[in-house]
Amino acid sequence: MAQAVGAMEEGKKKKESVGEFIKNTRAELDRTTFPSSEDVKNTTIIVVISVIFFAIYLFLVDQGWVYVLEALTWVVNKIAGA
């Protein structure tokens, strides 16, 4: 954290040129790693399965509440005599 703050303070004191910015950006990109296509495929499958699971779960919960509220409405109508 202290290094980040120090770097920010240095950035305020000295502006870098466009050339230096591009050079630093390329150097940073050389240090990054990207996921393999197998990792991307596996992660995508997990996301799709999770979305389908939660869609079905929320649909069932919603239908349960509809059933409960319709039953409650029926009971209230019977008590009120409507």
N, C-alpha and C positions, 0 to 999 in steps of 0.2 A: 504494500500500500504506500509505504514511504517512497519507494522508487517511482511509483506512478505520479505521486504528488510532485516529486522532484522533476520528473520529466515534463510535467505540465508547466511548472514554473520556468523551466529552461525554454520551453516552447514559447512562452510569453515574451521572453527576453530577446530571442533570436528567431527571425523568420527564415524559413528555408526556401530556396529557389524551386522553380518547377522541376528542373532537372534533378535536384536532390530528392524531391518528393517522389518522382518516378523511380529513381534508383532505389530509394528506401522501400517503395511499394513492391518492386520486383524482388528485392531481398527478402521481404516478409512473405511474399507468395512462395518463394523457394523453401521456406521453413514450414509451410503449412502442409498438412496431409489431407487427402480426400478419401472418402470411403470407397471401398471396392464395389463393383456392381453387385456382387453377392450380398454385401451388407445392405445396400440400398433395396435390393429385392426382398430380403428377409424383413427389413423394417417396414416396407410397404405392405407386406402380407400381414404383419402384426397389426398395423394401423387399420387395414380394411376389416380384419376379423373383429377388432375392438369396436369399430364403428357399427358393424352389423349387430354385435352382441348388445351394445347399449341402446341401439334403436329398438330392438325387440324387447329388451327389458323395460324401456320407457313406455312403449306401446302397451305392454301388459299392465304396468302400473296405472297408466291412464285409463285403460278399460276397467280395471278394478275400482278406481275412484268413480267412474261413471256408474257402475253397478251399485256401489254404496250410496251415492247421491240419489239415484233413482229410487232405491229402496227407502231411503230416508224421506224423500218427497212423497212416496206412496203412504208411508206411515203417518206423516203429518196431515195429508189429505184425509185419511181415514179418521184421524182424531178430530180434525176440524169439521168433518162432515161435508166436505166439498166434493 
